[in-house]
Amino acid sequence: MTALAPEAATPARGAAWLPAATWTAVLVVYAVLLFAPQVLNDGDTYWHLAAGEWMLAHRQVLHADPFSYTFAGKPWTTHEWFSEILMALAFRAGGWGGVMALTASAAALAAGLMAGYLRPRLGLIPLALSLALGLACLAPGLLARPHVLAFPVLVAWAVGLLKARDADRAPHPSLLALMVLWANLHGSFVLGLALIGPFALEALIAARARPWPVIRGWGLFGLGALAAAAVTPHGPAGLLFPFQLMGMTSAPTIDEWRPLDFSTFQPLEAGLIALLLVGFSRGLKIPPLRLLLLVGLLHMSLQHNRHAMVLGLLAPLLLADPLSRVTKPPEPAAPPANPAAAVVLALMIGLTAGRMAAQPVRSDALTTPATALAAVPADLARRPVLNEYGFGGYLIFQGVRPFIDGRADMYGDAFVHAYDRTVSGDPAVLTRTLEEHGVRWTILHPNNRAVPVLDRLPGWRRLHADAYGVVHVKDDPAVMALRGALD
C-alpha cells in the first residue's frame, strides 16, 4: 500500500462550512456533558478525588493505601495520579460543577480533534454521521474518571500516526510528549504503544525497495515512545501495570470489564450496521492492516464493553480516507472570515458560568448512599465496616475507611473473589468474614444477597434502610446481656 498524498486525502480543504463543523462538535459535546447528571454517576469518582486531594495536601504521589482499613499501608500503584490531581484541582476551583467542566472539556477536545481530522476528508453528512456514531460509542463511559481525560490524547496520538503515514514519513519526535502525558493520565497508554506496530508495518510494506529508512525512522520512534511511557513516578515498572490489570481473573465481575450485552440497544450496533450498509452499497475498501486493526478493536469491544469507547474514537479516523473515496466531498470554496471559534468560546464561558452558579447536588443514588451513611453514628463509622463494592468510593470521600472499593487492582484477585463469596448469600462465609475482620456494621445495597442473611444473623440488627442503602449493626455483647437480664 502506498501512502496517500496530502492533496488526495484532503479534497475539500477549503469548504466554507468546515471550520464551523469542528467548533460545533466541540460546543455540542461540552454543553451536553456539562449539564448531564450521569457524568457523576460512578462511585470511583469519589476515591479519585480523595486521592488527588491527598496528593495535593501531602505534595507527593501516593505509593501506599491511605484509605481502606483492610489494606492500609499496602502498596498501591497510582497509575492515574496526574488525572486525580487535575480532578482534585477542578473540585477545589468549582466543586462538582468544576469536575463536570473538566470532564466535558476533555470529551469536547477529543470531539474537536476528531472533527478536525475528518472535516477535510468527508462531506457534511458523512462527517456528521461518523462523529455521531463514534461519539455515541463513548456515551456509556462518559463519566468523571481519568479515562475521559485521556480521550483527547488518544485522538491526537492516532491523528499524529495517520498524518505521518499520509506524508510517508515517521512520526515527528514531538509526538512523544503526548506519550509522557498519557502514561501519567491513564493506563490506556499501552494502546498508543500498540498502535505504532500496524502503521510501522504498513510503512515498511509500502517501502519494499528501501526498507531501512522506514525501519530506522519508525524503530527509533517506537523506542522513544517506550522510553517516554516510562517517565512516570513508577518508572519502567509502570509499563507492566496495565497488563497486570488486564490479566486479573476478577475483572469480569466488574461491569466495565464485562462483554457487551446486545439484548439491549448498543451504539456499537448502529455503527456496525452503518458500516455494513456503506461497505456493501458503495464498495468500501479498507487497507488490509487498518482493517485488521479495526477487527482487533471490535474484538476487544465485544470482549470488554469499556473498549467500545476506544473503537468509537479510532474507527472514524481509520475509516476517513476509505470513506472519502466512496462519498461525495463538498466542493472546494474560498473560506470566508469565520467567527465560529470566538462565538463558541464565548458560549462555553457562559455555559460554564451557569454551571458554577447552579452547582450539582449530590444526593442518594446508586453509588451514593448519603441518607444511609448519615444514619450511622460517628463513633460507629470509625469502626470496621463491610460495604457494598460500589459504595467504597463514597465512604472514602466521607472519611470512612471501607472494606473494599473500586481499586480492584490494589486489592487483588484473591481478595475480590473472597468479597464476592462473602456477599453471595452464604451465611457461613459471611459470618466468617465478619469475625475475621472484626466488622461492627455493614452498609449494602438493598438488593445485595447478604442483606436478608444479616436480617436473620444472631447479634445483628437493622439500623437503617431505604431504597439505596441498608445499614446493619452488631449489638454490643454487654448491651445484649443487659437486655436479656431486663427481659
Secondary structure in CASP SS format (residue, H / E / C, confidence):
PFRMAT SS
TARGET T0000
AUTHOR 0000-0000-0000
METHOD secondary structure of the structure
MODEL  1
M C 1.00
T C 1.00
A C 1.00
L C 1.00
A C 1.00
P H 1.00
E H 1.00
A H 1.00
A H 1.00
T C 1.00
P C 1.00
A C 1.00
R C 1.00
G C 1.00
A C 1.00
A C 1.00
W C 1.00
L H 1.00
P H 1.00
A H 1.00
A H 1.00
T H 1.00
W H 1.00
T H 1.00
A H 1.00
V H 1.00
L H 1.00
V H 1.00
V H 1.00
Y H 1.00
A H 1.00
V H 1.00
L H 1.00
L H 1.00
F C 1.00
A C 1.00
P H 1.00
Q H 1.00
V H 1.00
L H 1.00
N C 1.00
D C 1.00
G C 1.00
D H 1.00
T H 1.00
Y H 1.00
W H 1.00
H H 1.00
L H 1.00
A H 1.00
A H 1.00
G H 1.00
E H 1.00
W H 1.00
M H 1.00
L H 1.00
A H 1.00
H H 1.00
R C 1.00
Q C 1.00
V C 1.00
L C 1.00
H C 1.00
A E 1.00
D C 1.00
P C 1.00
F C 1.00
S C 1.00
Y C 1.00
T C 1.00
F C 1.00
A C 1.00
G C 1.00
K C 1.00
P E 1.00
W C 1.00
T C 1.00
T C 1.00
H C 1.00
E C 1.00
W H 1.00
F H 1.00
S H 1.00
E H 1.00
I H 1.00
L H 1.00
M H 1.00
A H 1.00
L H 1.00
A H 1.00
F H 1.00
R H 1.00
A H 1.00
G H 1.00
G H 1.00
W H 1.00
G H 1.00
G H 1.00
V H 1.00
M H 1.00
A H 1.00
L H 1.00
T H 1.00
A H 1.00
S H 1.00
A H 1.00
A H 1.00
A H 1.00
L H 1.00
A H 1.00
A H 1.00
G H 1.00
L H 1.00
M H 1.00
A H 1.00
G H 1.00
Y H 1.00
L H 1.00
R C 1.00
P C 1.00
R C 1.00
L C 1.00
G C 1.00
L H 1.00
I H 1.00
P H 1.00
L H 1.00
A H 1.00
L H 1.00
S H 1.00
L H 1.00
A H 1.00
L H 1.00
G H 1.00
L H 1.00
A H 1.00
C C 1.00
L C 1.00
A H 1.00
P H 1.00
G H 1.00
L C 1.00
L C 1.00
A C 1.00
R C 1.00
P H 1.00
H H 1.00
V H 1.00
L H 1.00
A C 1.00
F H 1.00
P H 1.00
V H 1.00
L H 1.00
V H 1.00
A H 1.00
W H 1.00
A H 1.00
V H 1.00
G H 1.00
L H 1.00
L H 1.00
K H 1.00
A H 1.00
R H 1.00
D H 1.00
A C 1.00
D C 1.00
R C 1.00
A C 1.00
P C 1.00
H C 1.00
P H 1.00
S H 1.00
L H 1.00
L H 1.00
A H 1.00
L H 1.00
M H 1.00
V H 1.00
L H 1.00
W H 1.00
A H 1.00
N H 1.00
L H 1.00
H C 1.00
G C 1.00
S C 1.00
F H 1.00
V H 1.00
L H 1.00
G H 1.00
L H 1.00
A H 1.00
L H 1.00
I H 1.00
G H 1.00
P H 1.00
F H 1.00
A H 1.00
L H 1.00
E H 1.00
A H 1.00
L H 1.00
I H 1.00
A H 1.00
A C 1.00
R C 1.00
A C 1.00
R C 1.00
P H 1.00
W H 1.00
P H 1.00
V H 1.00
I H 1.00
R H 1.00
G H 1.00
W H 1.00
G H 1.00
L H 1.00
F H 1.00
G H 1.00
L H 1.00
G H 1.00
A H 1.00
L H 1.00
A H 1.00
A H 1.00
A H 1.00
A C 1.00
V C 1.00
T C 1.00
P C 1.00
H C 1.00
G H 1.00
P H 1.00
A H 1.00
G H 1.00
L H 1.00
L C 1.00
F H 1.00
P H 1.00
F H 1.00
Q H 1.00
L H 1.00
M H 1.00
G C 1.00
M C 1.00
T C 1.00
S C 1.00
A H 1.00
P H 1.00
T H 1.00
I C 1.00
D H 1.00
E H 1.00
W H 1.00
R C 1.00
P C 1.00
L C 1.00
D C 1.00
F C 1.00
S C 1.00
T C 1.00
F C 1.00
Q C 1.00
P H 1.00
L H 1.00
E H 1.00
A H 1.00
G H 1.00
L H 1.00
I H 1.00
A H 1.00
L H 1.00
L H 1.00
L H 1.00
V H 1.00
G H 1.00
F H 1.00
S H 1.00
R H 1.00
G C 1.00
L C 1.00
K C 1.00
I C 1.00
P C 1.00
P H 1.00
L H 1.00
R H 1.00
L H 1.00
L H 1.00
L H 1.00
L H 1.00
V H 1.00
G H 1.00
L H 1.00
L H 1.00
H H 1.00
M H 1.00
S H 1.00
L H 1.00
Q H 1.00
H C 1.00
N H 1.00
R H 1.00
H H 1.00
A H 1.00
M H 1.00
V H 1.00
L H 1.00
G H 1.00
L H 1.00
L H 1.00
A H 1.00
P H 1.00
L H 1.00
L H 1.00
L H 1.00
A H 1.00
D H 1.00
P H 1.00
L H 1.00
S H 1.00
R H 1.00
V H 1.00
T C 1.00
K C 1.00
P C 1.00
P C 1.00
E C 1.00
P C 1.00
A C 1.00
A C 1.00
P C 1.00
P C 1.00
A C 1.00
N C 1.00
P C 1.00
A H 1.00
A H 1.00
A H 1.00
V H 1.00
V H 1.00
L H 1.00
A H 1.00
L H 1.00
M H 1.00
I H 1.00
G H 1.00
L H 1.00
T H 1.00
A H 1.00
G H 1.00
R H 1.00
M H 1.00
A H 1.00
A C 1.00
Q C 1.00
P C 1.00
V C 1.00
R C 1.00
S C 1.00
D C 1.00
A E 1.00
L C 1.00
T C 1.00
T E 1.00
P C 1.00
A H 1.00
T H 1.00
A H 1.00
L H 1.00
A H 1.00
A C 1.00
V C 1.00
P C 1.00
A H 1.00
D H 1.00
L H 1.00
A H 1.00
R C 1.00
R C 1.00
P C 1.00
V E 1.00
L E 1.00
N E 1.00
E C 1.00
Y H 1.00
G H 1.00
F H 1.00
G H 1.00
G H 1.00
Y H 1.00
L H 1.00
I H 1.00
F H 1.00
Q C 1.00
G C 1.00
V C 1.00
R C 1.00
P C 1.00
F C 1.00
I C 1.00
D C 1.00
G C 1.00
R C 1.00
A H 1.00
D H 1.00
M H 1.00
Y H 1.00
G H 1.00
D H 1.00
A H 1.00
F H 1.00
V H 1.00
H H 1.00
A H 1.00
Y H 1.00
D H 1.00
R H 1.00
T H 1.00
V C 1.00
S C 1.00
G C 1.00
D C 1.00
P H 1.00
A H 1.00
V H 1.00
L H 1.00
T H 1.00
R H 1.00
T H 1.00
L H 1.00
E H 1.00
E H 1.00
H C 1.00
G C 1.00
V C 1.00
R C 1.00
W E 1.00
T E 1.00
I E 1.00
L E 1.00
H C 1.00
P C 1.00
N C 1.00
N C 1.00
R C 1.00
A H 1.00
V H 1.00
P H 1.00
V H 1.00
L H 1.00
D H 1.00
R H 1.00
L C 1.00
P C 1.00
G C 1.00
W E 1.00
R E 1.00
R E 1.00
L E 1.00
H E 1.00
A E 1.00
D C 1.00
A C 1.00
Y C 1.00
G C 1.00
V E 1.00
V E 1.00
H E 1.00
V E 1.00
K E 1.00
D C 1.00
D C 1.00
P H 1.00
A H 1.00
V H 1.00
M H 1.00
A H 1.00
L H 1.00
R H 1.00
G H 1.00
A H 1.00
L H 1.00
D C 1.00
END
